[in-house]
Amino acid sequence: MPIEVGIWRVDGEDVTRVVSSKLGNEERLEDILEQDVSILGLDVLLIIGRQVTTDFGKRIDLFAVDSQGVLYAIELKRHRTPREIVAQLLDYGSWLRGLDLERISEMYARNNVNESFSDAFVDHFGEAVPETLNESQQLIIVASELDASTERIVSYLTDFGVPINAVFFRYFKDGDREYLARSWLLDPVEAEGRARRAGRKGKAAWNGQDFYVSFGVDQQRTWEDARRYGFISGGGGKWHSQSLNALEPGHRVFVNIPKVGFVGVGEVEETVVHVKDFTVNVDGSPTPILEAPLKATAMGAHADDPDLSEYVVAVKWLTTIPETQAIWEPGMFANQHTACRLQGEKGEFTIARVSERMGVDETG
């Protein structure tokens, strides 16, 4: 059973509940997800297509792939019955499992005429399409509300190894501001684990806590500042900052400076915020980071541009080392995204070696 989400507005001593309502239409939710699929809170995804037609004449709302080659069918429930939406997704799953690189590339080309699927994969994930492409699939129901029947059917199927899950969004409107709140029926990590325990093939499941962070140092951010004040950050374009949305309190981050090596392991304390809203401790006093002594002279250079601005995540460091002592070994995990799940063989190797060399508990 998903956790019910409520929002209250606090004005001084007055507390007012913001009442949820139905989103005007679920096509709008589809538009929002296509624009920023990270809202789902899954690993970084590359959208292959929208309204993709299967060989059976049906259309998948959103078709995507993650860095490990797992294919995702993301379907909005709309006004269909639980039996209809679940049957539809199972039908999609039977079709997805037969797709190879050539077919996937063809579908991507229909929606993206200026770039091949293989090139887009490299641009998006920083590595070539893996040999494990389509070794497994994930079927996701997206709804503005979930009924007891859908919950019961999805939970039953996952117990038998079917990789299906459901997420619902609550819509809130407060004056001219609109909000979406997300709740999963089953924790995505738990659902994936159920499928693998039931005998599904494929890569080892993500451990549910560890993320890779790429921390590019320049005039907008320096490792000295990050170590001193306890943060990681990304900016210079939405592509670089939006992946930070996946980080939640309690997640562990392994920080790599590209072409240098791993320099720190920490625990996320707060979700990502705009650089203007991030405060640090200076001589015992909370201080906006842009007013604190910084080595990064241009951290606030694009603070008035929502797309180019720096975005910051508070981190409690478990251990850090200077750039000059950075750790890198052949076979370690690397990715162009600012943040992504640390998983797969390279991920497991990286967690083990960095933990050993930095003296932290591998299991967290």
Secondary structure, DSSP 8 states (H G I E B T S, - for coil): ------EEEEETTEEEEE-EE--S-HHHHHHHHHH-GGGG-SS-EEEEEEEEE-TTS-EEEEEEEETT--EEEEEE-TT--HHHHHHHHHHHHHHHTT--HHHHHHHHHHH-TTS-HHHHHHHHHSS---TTTTS-EEEEEEESS--HHHHHHHHHHHHTT--EEEEEEEEEEETTEEEEEEEESS-HHHHHHHHHHTT--SS----SSEEEEE---BTTB-HHHHHHHTEEEE-SSHHHHGGGGG--TT-EEEEEETTTEEEEEEEE-S--EEGGG-EEEETTEEEEGGGS--S-TTTTTTTT-TTTS-EEEEEEEEEE--GGG-B--TT----SSSEEE--HHHHHHHHHHHHHHHT--TT-
